Amino acid sequence: MLNFKKIELSDLPKIRSAVEKTEYKSCQLSVGSLYCLAEKYDTQLCFDGDFLFVKQVRKEFGTCYFLPIGTGNLAEALQKLQAYNTENYGGNLTLWGIADDMVEDFRAAGKPYESAELTSDRDWAEYIHAAQNLLTLQGKRLQPKRNAVNQFKRNFPDYQFEKISDENMAEILAFQQQQMAEKDEELDAALQDENRAIERTLKDFRTIGLTGGIIRVEGKIRAFAIGSPINKDSFDILFEKAEKDFNGIYQVLEQELIKNELQLFSYINREEDLGIPGLRFAKQGLQPDILLMKYTAKLTAN
């Protein structure tokens, strides 16, 4: 029987090892995402045989699970998961976040997975970019973003990029707190959850093995980004924050990160838009190379 437990810092190397053996690009598999959002989703995990099992609680489904991550017999892993769910919760097994690049493996596990209904949710689709395209912003489709970058550099020629370090960590936290203070007093739950996750991220930045950078204008932090590898090929941007009055600063920050910190990664995952209209407009404007859809499967108990 599977034995789930809360995620701990000591689990992160084993998580990283399991995910790196796959070519999956979903941001939900980065150690940064799993650890930093563990409180929000009550994330628990289990290592069993060749597989990593992840259990969460989401408002849409209640208790749900990721597709088991590993290189062994996926059919057996899914059967173990169904047995665990039946014994502890009864009812259907809900698999959440089966991304486009996982569907083939899921179907290949045999009956009943080859015929299981997969339900998509556009709000959870992930925006993935070829790193080189974010770096150069070449082509007609990215002309507006290129113009914004050029405008930013003309207006602020002395801007500075710094990687996140112990020396600027407290200043980043102060910047984040200031950004929260400028929001409406009645912050919605999503913003509060995100703020707690950012605070947790900064607290354990080194131990988690995160990477990030800041942009300074006139000596002050105006933007920061924090991310985590998904595997050897793909990098997840967990958080991006910037003052709204600096047009083009997000793209400049991403370019500087890629040039200075992310040279080894071919793909940058900028995560989901969560159905937020303004966020969707901004993410679509950067013209992703891959829009990674994710699906939910509900499997009946044996």
Residue frames relative to the residue before (quaternion, step in Angstrom):
aa qw qx qy qz dx dy dz
M 1.0000 0.0000 0.0000 0.0000 0.00 0.00 0.00
L 0.5014 -0.6575 0.4755 0.3003 3.55 -1.00 0.82
N 0.1736 -0.7826 0.5933 0.0737 3.54 -1.11 0.74
F 0.1265 -0.8263 0.5476 0.0368 3.59 -0.10 1.31
K 0.0086 -0.7798 0.6258 -0.0113 3.53 -1.21 0.67
K 0.6251 -0.5292 0.4046 0.4069 3.55 -1.25 0.32
I 0.5245 -0.6520 0.4536 0.3068 3.54 -1.08 0.76
E 0.1044 -0.7872 0.6072 0.0245 3.55 -1.01 0.92
L 0.6667 -0.5065 0.3584 0.4129 3.57 -1.21 0.43
S 0.6449 0.5441 -0.3219 0.4295 3.57 1.04 -0.75
D 0.6129 0.5614 -0.3444 0.4365 3.61 1.24 -0.32
L 0.5418 0.6936 -0.3888 0.2725 3.57 1.12 -0.60
P 0.6371 0.5157 -0.3671 0.4397 3.68 0.86 -0.66
K 0.6643 0.4932 -0.3128 0.4664 3.60 0.99 -0.78
I 0.6094 0.5290 -0.3494 0.4761 3.60 1.07 -0.70
R 0.6635 0.5160 -0.3008 0.4507 3.56 0.86 -1.01
S 0.6545 0.5190 -0.3121 0.4526 3.58 0.95 -0.87
A 0.6616 0.5083 -0.3125 0.4542 3.61 0.95 -0.84
V 0.7020 0.4715 -0.2777 0.4558 3.59 0.86 -0.97
E 0.6424 0.5542 -0.3273 0.4160 3.59 0.99 -0.80
K 0.6181 0.5453 -0.3483 0.4464 3.59 1.19 -0.35
T 0.6649 0.4435 -0.2956 0.5232 3.58 1.30 -0.10
E 0.4077 -0.6695 0.5479 0.2922 3.54 -1.36 0.02
Y 0.3319 0.7652 -0.4929 0.2477 3.58 1.24 0.31
K 0.2608 -0.8003 0.5295 0.1058 3.57 -1.00 0.87
S 0.4374 0.7294 -0.4501 0.2721 3.61 1.21 0.00
C 0.5097 -0.6733 0.4533 0.2853 3.55 -0.93 0.95
Q 0.5787 0.6117 -0.3837 0.3791 3.60 1.11 -0.53
L 0.6759 0.5087 -0.2889 0.4481 3.60 1.24 -0.35
S 0.4980 0.6388 -0.4570 0.3676 3.61 1.18 -0.06
V 0.5594 -0.6131 0.4297 0.3556 3.57 -1.05 0.72
G 0.6047 0.5636 -0.3549 0.4367 3.56 1.10 -0.66
S 0.6692 0.4921 -0.2954 0.4721 3.57 0.90 -0.92
L 0.6790 0.5035 -0.3034 0.4397 3.57 0.81 -0.98
Y 0.7306 0.4323 -0.2515 0.4649 3.57 0.85 -0.94
C 0.7304 0.4661 -0.2617 0.4253 3.58 0.76 -1.02
L 0.7346 0.3629 -0.2262 0.5268 3.58 1.17 -0.50
A 0.3317 0.7823 -0.4768 0.2251 3.58 1.26 0.24
E 0.6463 0.5199 -0.3274 0.4526 3.58 0.98 -0.78
K 0.6485 0.5440 -0.3176 0.4272 3.57 0.93 -0.91
Y 0.8119 0.2622 -0.1109 0.5097 3.57 0.87 -0.96
D 0.3975 -0.7232 0.4727 0.3092 3.59 1.26 0.19
T 0.1036 0.8496 -0.5069 0.1025 3.55 0.96 0.97
Q 0.0149 0.7594 -0.6500 0.0238 3.52 -1.00 0.95
L 0.1230 -0.8075 0.5740 0.0584 3.56 -1.14 0.54
C 0.1375 -0.7580 0.6335 0.0724 3.47 -1.39 0.33
F 0.1903 -0.7357 0.6374 0.1279 3.56 -1.03 0.82
D 0.1203 0.7870 -0.5917 0.1265 3.55 -0.69 1.08
G 0.8227 -0.0244 -0.0278 0.5673 3.56 -0.54 1.15
D 0.7973 -0.2548 0.2146 0.5033 3.55 -0.83 -1.02
F 0.6851 0.5286 -0.2605 0.4282 3.60 1.23 0.01
L 0.2864 -0.6765 0.6526 0.1856 3.44 -1.41 0.57
F 0.1198 -0.7757 0.6181 0.0441 3.57 -0.84 1.05
V 0.0913 -0.7945 0.5998 0.0248 3.58 -0.94 0.90
K 0.0925 -0.7828 0.6152 0.0157 3.54 -0.91 1.03
Q 0.0040 -0.7944 0.6072 -0.0161 3.57 -1.00 0.84
V 0.2892 -0.6944 0.6167 0.2321 3.53 -1.38 0.11
R 0.0016 -0.8010 0.5956 -0.0610 3.55 -0.57 1.21
K 0.5880 -0.6318 0.3760 0.3372 3.53 -0.99 0.89
E 0.6400 0.5437 -0.3362 0.4263 3.61 1.08 -0.61
F 0.8284 0.2469 -0.0730 0.4975 3.59 0.98 -0.83
G 0.4040 -0.6329 0.5355 0.3867 3.56 1.08 -0.65
T 0.8073 -0.1800 0.1567 0.5397 3.58 -0.94 -0.85
C 0.1162 0.7784 -0.6063 0.1144 3.57 -0.86 1.03
Y 0.3041 -0.7614 0.5581 0.1278 3.55 -1.30 0.35
F 0.4543 -0.6059 0.5651 0.3274 3.51 -1.32 0.39
L 0.5830 -0.4882 0.4853 0.4316 3.53 -1.31 0.18
P 0.5151 -0.6427 0.4485 0.3471 3.64 -0.77 0.88
I 0.2597 -0.7812 0.5572 0.1088 3.55 -0.93 0.99
G 0.4561 0.6669 -0.4930 0.3228 3.56 -0.62 1.11
T 0.5005 -0.6689 0.4783 0.2707 3.52 -1.33 -0.01
G 0.5378 0.6358 -0.4028 0.3798 3.57 1.23 0.18
N 0.7644 -0.3153 0.2768 0.4895 3.55 -1.17 -0.68
L 0.2926 -0.7994 0.5011 0.1557 3.58 -0.22 1.29
A 0.6038 0.5641 -0.3637 0.4299 3.61 1.02 -0.71
E 0.6669 0.4854 -0.3016 0.4782 3.58 0.93 -0.87
A 0.6343 0.5289 -0.3325 0.4553 3.58 1.00 -0.79
L 0.6625 0.4953 -0.3050 0.4719 3.59 0.95 -0.83
Q 0.6304 0.5256 -0.3364 0.4617 3.58 1.03 -0.71
K 0.6247 0.5224 -0.3333 0.4751 3.59 1.05 -0.74
L 0.6554 0.5161 -0.3061 0.4587 3.55 0.99 -0.89
Q 0.6527 0.5011 -0.3184 0.4707 3.60 0.96 -0.80
A 0.6420 0.5156 -0.3283 0.4628 3.59 0.98 -0.79
Y 0.6414 0.5163 -0.3220 0.4673 3.58 0.96 -0.83
N 0.6860 0.4939 -0.2959 0.4449 3.58 0.83 -0.99
T 0.6443 0.5266 -0.3215 0.4518 3.58 0.99 -0.84
E 0.6911 0.4850 -0.2873 0.4522 3.58 0.88 -0.92
N 0.7768 0.3819 -0.1909 0.4629 3.59 0.95 -0.84
Y 0.8178 0.2054 -0.0885 0.5302 3.58 1.07 -0.64
G 0.3104 -0.7464 0.5254 0.2655 3.58 1.09 -0.61
G 0.7192 0.4598 -0.2981 0.4272 3.56 -1.27 0.00
N 0.7656 -0.3728 0.2741 0.4469 3.51 -1.35 -0.33
L 0.3930 -0.6562 0.5886 0.2618 3.52 -1.35 0.44
T 0.1529 -0.7953 0.5817 0.0760 3.61 -0.73 1.03
L 0.1217 -0.7592 0.6376 0.0467 3.54 -0.75 1.14
W 0.1035 -0.8114 0.5751 0.0131 3.56 -0.67 1.14
G 0.8225 0.2951 -0.1830 0.4506 3.56 -1.19 0.59
I 0.3001 0.7182 -0.5623 0.2792 3.58 1.02 0.74
A 0.2100 -0.8251 0.5155 0.0968 3.57 -0.14 1.28
D 0.7260 -0.4427 0.3074 0.4271 3.54 -1.30 0.40
D 0.7395 0.4255 -0.2429 0.4616 3.57 0.89 -0.89
M 0.6266 0.4983 -0.3448 0.4901 3.58 1.31 0.22
V 0.5096 0.7030 -0.4030 0.2893 3.57 1.20 -0.55
E 0.6484 0.5284 -0.3314 0.4365 3.59 0.89 -0.88
D 0.6569 0.4977 -0.3126 0.4723 3.59 0.95 -0.85
F 0.6372 0.5313 -0.3199 0.4575 3.58 1.00 -0.84
R 0.6801 0.4846 -0.2915 0.4665 3.59 0.85 -0.94
A 0.6723 0.5283 -0.2932 0.4277 3.57 1.00 -0.85
A 0.5323 0.6380 -0.4059 0.3807 3.59 1.25 -0.21
G 0.5653 -0.6396 0.3625 0.3741 3.58 1.27 -0.03
K 0.7341 -0.3732 0.2974 0.4831 3.55 -1.28 -0.26
P 0.6193 -0.2069 -0.7569 -0.0269 1.62 -2.00 1.56
Y 0.4258 0.7578 -0.4274 0.2486 3.59 1.28 0.03
E 0.6281 0.5673 -0.3453 0.4055 3.58 1.07 -0.69
S 0.7665 0.3157 -0.1805 0.5294 3.58 1.19 -0.47
A 0.4049 0.7293 -0.4712 0.2865 3.60 1.25 0.07
E 0.4609 -0.6732 0.5055 0.2807 3.56 -1.05 0.79
L 0.1623 -0.7736 0.6082 0.0734 3.55 -0.93 0.97
T 0.1552 -0.7948 0.5839 0.0566 3.57 -0.73 1.09
S 0.2573 -0.7896 0.5411 0.1327 3.58 -0.69 1.08
D 0.1197 -0.7548 0.6387 0.0895 3.55 -1.30 0.37
R 0.3822 -0.7656 0.4741 0.2073 3.57 -0.31 1.30
D 0.6034 0.5937 -0.3632 0.3892 3.60 1.03 -0.71
W 0.7376 0.4037 -0.2179 0.4955 3.59 1.16 -0.58
A 0.3869 0.7096 -0.4978 0.3146 3.60 1.22 0.27
E 0.3228 -0.7694 0.5278 0.1588 3.58 -0.98 0.87
Y 0.3421 -0.7371 0.5569 0.1720 3.54 -1.07 0.89
I 0.0093 -0.8166 0.5740 -0.0602 3.56 -0.44 1.26
H 0.1229 -0.8071 0.5773 0.0124 3.54 -0.90 1.03
A 0.4733 -0.5852 0.5655 0.3373 3.53 -1.20 0.57
A 0.5151 -0.6768 0.4233 0.3121 3.58 -0.70 1.05
Q 0.6454 0.5374 -0.3246 0.4352 3.57 0.98 -0.84
N 0.6473 0.5177 -0.3251 0.4553 3.60 1.05 -0.68
L 0.6351 0.5010 -0.3278 0.4880 3.59 1.07 -0.69
L 0.6520 0.5356 -0.3113 0.4371 3.54 1.05 -0.76
T 0.7909 0.3354 -0.1661 0.4841 3.59 0.86 -0.93
L 0.1540 -0.8113 0.5409 0.1599 3.60 1.11 -0.69
Q 0.2546 0.8000 -0.5030 0.2054 3.56 1.04 0.80
G 0.7140 0.4723 -0.3393 0.3899 3.54 -1.29 0.43
K 0.6696 -0.5394 0.3546 0.3674 3.51 -1.28 0.55
R 0.6545 0.5529 -0.3226 0.4024 3.57 0.96 -0.87
L 0.7452 0.3645 -0.2130 0.5161 3.58 1.17 -0.54
Q 0.2924 0.7888 -0.4929 0.2220 3.57 1.25 0.29
P 0.6549 0.5102 -0.3426 0.4398 3.68 0.84 -0.81
K 0.6661 0.4884 -0.3045 0.4744 3.59 0.98 -0.81
R 0.6268 0.5279 -0.3310 0.4678 3.57 1.03 -0.76
N 0.6364 0.5249 -0.3186 0.4669 3.58 1.02 -0.80
A 0.6519 0.5201 -0.3144 0.4536 3.58 0.99 -0.85
V 0.6339 0.5202 -0.3235 0.4722 3.58 1.02 -0.81
N 0.6704 0.4979 -0.3028 0.4592 3.58 0.88 -0.92
Q 0.6370 0.5235 -0.3240 0.4639 3.56 1.02 -0.78
F 0.6385 0.5233 -0.3261 0.4606 3.59 0.96 -0.86
K 0.6938 0.4800 -0.2848 0.4551 3.58 0.87 -0.92
R 0.6210 0.5148 -0.3444 0.4803 3.59 1.12 -0.56
N 0.7078 0.4702 -0.2655 0.4554 3.56 0.92 -0.91
F 0.8035 0.1570 -0.0519 0.5719 3.57 1.07 -0.74
P 0.0380 -0.8606 0.5077 0.0114 3.60 0.61 1.11
D 0.7099 0.4469 -0.2606 0.4779 3.58 1.18 -0.46
Y 0.2880 0.7607 -0.5360 0.2262 3.61 1.17 0.38
Q 0.2135 -0.7751 0.5853 0.1049 3.54 -1.21 0.57
F 0.2217 -0.7295 0.6300 0.1476 3.53 -1.19 0.68
E 0.0066 0.7704 -0.6375 0.0070 3.56 -1.05 0.82
K 0.4013 -0.6615 0.5556 0.3044 3.56 -1.06 0.60
I 0.5687 -0.5944 0.4409 0.3590 3.56 -1.15 0.58
S 0.0492 0.7929 -0.5988 0.1019 3.53 -0.88 1.04
D 0.7010 -0.4356 0.3370 0.4532 3.55 -1.30 0.06
E 0.6384 0.5715 -0.3210 0.4035 3.57 1.09 -0.70
N 0.7932 0.2861 -0.1687 0.5105 3.62 1.01 -0.65
M 0.3758 0.7639 -0.4637 0.2454 3.61 1.27 0.05
A 0.6804 0.4855 -0.2998 0.4599 3.59 0.84 -0.95
E 0.6370 0.5275 -0.3218 0.4608 3.57 1.06 -0.72
I 0.6261 0.5232 -0.3334 0.4724 3.60 1.06 -0.71
L 0.6475 0.5126 -0.3163 0.4668 3.56 0.95 -0.85
A 0.6417 0.5122 -0.3212 0.4720 3.59 0.99 -0.79
F 0.6234 0.5304 -0.3280 0.4716 3.58 1.05 -0.78
Q 0.6593 0.5029 -0.3067 0.4674 3.59 0.91 -0.90
Q 0.6578 0.5063 -0.3120 0.4622 3.58 0.92 -0.84
Q 0.6330 0.5182 -0.3264 0.4735 3.56 1.07 -0.73
Q 0.6279 0.5286 -0.3337 0.4637 3.58 1.01 -0.77
M 0.6575 0.4973 -0.3092 0.4741 3.58 0.99 -0.78
A 0.6452 0.5395 -0.3219 0.4348 3.58 0.99 -0.81
E 0.6844 0.4865 -0.2797 0.4655 3.56 1.14 -0.62
K 0.5371 0.5931 -0.4156 0.4326 3.59 1.27 -0.02
D 0.6881 -0.4302 0.3557 0.4635 3.56 -1.29 0.03
E 0.6048 -0.5857 0.3930 0.3698 3.55 -1.06 0.68
E 0.7293 0.3552 -0.2220 0.5410 3.57 0.99 -0.80
L 0.1112 -0.8205 0.5601 0.0246 3.54 0.20 1.31
D 0.4458 -0.6768 0.4994 0.3063 3.55 -0.98 0.74
A 0.7031 -0.5015 0.3103 0.3972 3.54 -1.27 0.46
A 0.6283 0.5583 -0.3467 0.4164 3.60 0.99 -0.78
L 0.6699 0.4896 -0.3008 0.4702 3.59 0.95 -0.85
Q 0.6445 0.5129 -0.3241 0.4653 3.56 0.99 -0.77
D 0.6349 0.5195 -0.3241 0.4711 3.58 1.00 -0.82
E 0.6618 0.5104 -0.3064 0.4557 3.56 0.93 -0.92
N 0.6492 0.5228 -0.3270 0.4452 3.57 0.94 -0.83
R 0.6461 0.5045 -0.3217 0.4739 3.59 0.97 -0.81
A 0.6454 0.5208 -0.3185 0.4591 3.57 1.03 -0.80
I 0.6428 0.5100 -0.3254 0.4699 3.60 1.00 -0.78
E 0.6427 0.5141 -0.3273 0.4643 3.59 0.95 -0.81
R 0.6495 0.5010 -0.3132 0.4786 3.58 0.99 -0.81
T 0.6286 0.5524 -0.3212 0.4434 3.55 1.04 -0.83
L 0.6936 0.4707 -0.2793 0.4684 3.56 0.84 -0.96
K 0.6165 0.5602 -0.3444 0.4329 3.58 1.03 -0.74
D 0.8061 0.2427 -0.0967 0.5310 3.58 0.91 -0.96
F 0.1704 0.8531 -0.4831 0.0987 3.57 1.26 0.43
R 0.7203 0.4463 -0.2529 0.4669 3.58 0.72 -1.06
T 0.6798 0.5097 -0.3007 0.4331 3.56 0.85 -0.97
I 0.6531 0.5021 -0.3141 0.4720 3.58 1.01 -0.78
G 0.3804 -0.7255 0.4854 0.3056 3.57 1.08 -0.71
L 0.2910 0.7830 -0.4930 0.2433 3.55 1.03 0.84
T 0.2394 -0.7308 0.6204 0.1537 3.52 -1.37 0.29
G 0.1804 0.8004 -0.5603 0.1134 3.58 -0.99 0.67
G 0.1572 -0.7880 0.5885 0.0895 3.51 -1.33 0.13
I 0.2579 -0.7440 0.5963 0.1562 3.52 -1.34 0.29
I 0.2519 -0.7035 0.6353 0.1951 3.51 -1.37 0.34
R 0.1498 -0.7660 0.6202 0.0789 3.53 -0.93 0.97
V 0.0397 -0.7396 0.6706 0.0410 3.52 -1.17 0.73
E 0.8262 -0.0210 -0.0644 0.5593 3.53 -0.71 1.15
G 0.7349 -0.4632 0.2133 0.4471 3.53 1.03 0.92
K 0.6905 0.4687 -0.2799 0.4746 3.58 1.21 -0.29
I 0.5242 -0.6098 0.4886 0.3385 3.54 -1.15 0.66
R 0.0768 -0.8040 0.5894 0.0148 3.54 -0.84 1.03
A 0.7966 0.0348 -0.0164 0.6033 3.60 1.24 -0.28
F 0.0160 0.7767 -0.6291 -0.0285 3.54 -1.23 0.49
A 0.0984 -0.7611 0.6378 0.0648 3.54 -1.30 0.46
I 0.0936 -0.7779 0.6211 0.0183 3.53 -1.10 0.84
G 0.0838 0.8227 -0.5580 0.0697 3.56 -0.92 0.84
S 0.2622 -0.7545 0.5914 0.1106 3.49 -1.38 0.17
P 0.5138 -0.6256 0.4726 0.3482 3.62 -0.98 0.67
I 0.3225 -0.6864 0.6109 0.2272 3.55 -1.20 0.64
N 0.7347 -0.1643 0.1171 0.6477 3.52 0.97 -0.98
K 0.7685 -0.3774 0.2301 0.4627 3.60 -1.18 -0.22
D 0.7225 0.4544 -0.2232 0.4708 3.56 1.25 -0.42
S 0.7959 0.2863 -0.0923 0.5255 3.57 1.13 -0.73
F 0.1646 -0.7859 0.5941 0.0489 3.53 -1.06 0.89
D 0.2866 -0.7722 0.5544 0.1191 3.55 -0.98 0.97
I 0.2356 -0.7368 0.6165 0.1468 3.58 -0.81 1.04
L 0.2687 -0.8098 0.5058 0.1272 3.56 -0.22 1.29
F 0.8118 -0.0002 0.0711 0.5795 3.54 0.80 -1.06
E 0.0043 0.7519 -0.6593 0.0027 3.54 -1.13 0.81
K 0.0584 0.7969 -0.5964 0.0772 3.57 -0.73 1.06
A 0.0974 0.7921 -0.5958 0.0895 3.56 -0.98 0.84
E 0.5403 -0.5700 0.4973 0.3686 3.54 -1.26 0.42
K 0.5112 -0.7133 0.3984 0.2667 3.54 -0.81 1.04
D 0.6406 0.5715 -0.3273 0.3950 3.61 1.16 -0.46
F 0.6549 0.5015 -0.3072 0.4745 3.61 1.26 -0.04
N 0.1807 -0.8161 0.5435 0.0770 3.57 0.16 1.29
G 0.7952 0.2799 -0.2321 0.4852 3.56 -0.90 1.01
I 0.5003 0.6974 -0.4204 0.2942 3.60 1.21 -0.26
Y 0.6035 0.5582 -0.3706 0.4321 3.62 1.04 -0.63
Q 0.6876 0.4782 -0.2893 0.4636 3.57 0.88 -0.93
V 0.6192 0.5286 -0.3414 0.4697 3.59 1.04 -0.73
L 0.6509 0.5171 -0.3132 0.4591 3.58 0.93 -0.88
E 0.6652 0.4954 -0.3109 0.4642 3.59 0.91 -0.87
Q 0.6414 0.5219 -0.3263 0.4579 3.59 0.97 -0.81
E 0.6673 0.4963 -0.3023 0.4658 3.57 0.92 -0.87
L 0.6260 0.5326 -0.3352 0.4605 3.58 1.02 -0.76
I 0.6719 0.4992 -0.3006 0.4572 3.56 0.88 -0.95
K 0.6764 0.5018 -0.2929 0.4526 3.59 0.92 -0.90
N 0.8036 0.3614 -0.1495 0.4487 3.54 0.86 -0.99
E 0.8284 0.2452 -0.0843 0.4966 3.59 1.03 -0.75
L 0.7933 0.3468 -0.1420 0.4798 3.59 1.06 -0.69
Q 0.2011 0.8358 -0.4950 0.1264 3.58 1.12 0.56
L 0.6936 0.5116 -0.2758 0.4256 3.60 1.08 -0.65
F 0.6575 0.5238 -0.3074 0.4459 3.59 1.24 -0.22
S 0.3631 -0.7479 0.5231 0.1878 3.56 -0.96 0.94
Y 0.7987 0.2101 -0.0879 0.5570 3.59 1.12 -0.67
I 0.1784 -0.7534 0.6269 0.0872 3.52 -1.14 0.81
N 0.1970 -0.7798 0.5887 0.0807 3.56 -0.72 1.14
R 0.1530 -0.8109 0.5626 0.0492 3.58 -0.58 1.20
E 0.5440 -0.6937 0.3489 0.3179 3.55 1.23 0.62
E 0.7143 -0.4903 0.3312 0.3737 3.56 -1.36 -0.21
D 0.4307 -0.6699 0.5208 0.3074 3.55 -1.32 0.10
L 0.3383 -0.7969 0.4457 0.2279 3.60 1.35 -0.08
G 0.6209 -0.5776 0.3370 0.4091 3.56 1.20 0.42
I 0.4563 0.6669 -0.4584 0.3700 3.58 1.28 0.23
P 0.4751 -0.7303 0.3936 0.2932 3.64 -0.41 1.17
G 0.6920 0.4785 -0.2948 0.4530 3.61 0.80 -0.93
L 0.6574 0.5036 -0.3025 0.4718 3.55 1.02 -0.83
R 0.6359 0.5207 -0.3322 0.4628 3.58 1.00 -0.77
F 0.6366 0.5321 -0.3258 0.4533 3.58 0.96 -0.87
A 0.6779 0.4946 -0.2906 0.4597 3.57 0.92 -0.94
K 0.6914 0.4779 -0.2886 0.4585 3.60 0.87 -0.89
Q 0.6471 0.5025 -0.3263 0.4715 3.58 1.01 -0.72
G 0.6164 0.5807 -0.3409 0.4082 3.56 1.09 -0.70
L 0.6667 0.4829 -0.3004 0.4818 3.56 1.20 -0.45
Q 0.3783 -0.7900 0.4338 0.2112 3.57 1.35 0.23
P 0.1013 -0.8302 0.5454 0.0554 3.63 0.33 1.17
D 0.4715 -0.6555 0.5124 0.2923 3.55 -1.17 0.59
I 0.7716 0.1153 -0.0674 0.6219 3.57 1.21 -0.58
L 0.1202 -0.7261 0.6697 0.0987 3.55 -1.01 0.85
L 0.1662 -0.8379 0.5174 0.0500 3.54 -0.06 1.36
M 0.2287 -0.7866 0.5630 0.1094 3.55 -0.37 1.27
K 0.1633 -0.7645 0.6150 0.1035 3.55 -1.24 0.56
Y 0.2164 -0.8011 0.5561 0.0469 3.52 -1.10 0.83
T 0.2816 -0.7190 0.6099 0.1782 3.50 -1.37 0.41
A 0.0945 -0.7733 0.6250 0.0484 3.56 -1.03 0.83
K 0.1359 -0.7664 0.6227 0.0799 3.57 -1.00 0.88
L 0.1138 -0.8226 0.5571 -0.0013 3.53 -0.46 1.28
T 0.4289 -0.7170 0.4909 0.2469 3.53 -0.83 1.01
A 0.5742 -0.6005 0.4316 0.3513 3.54 -1.14 0.64
N 0.5320 -0.6344 0.4564 0.3259 3.56 -1.09 0.72
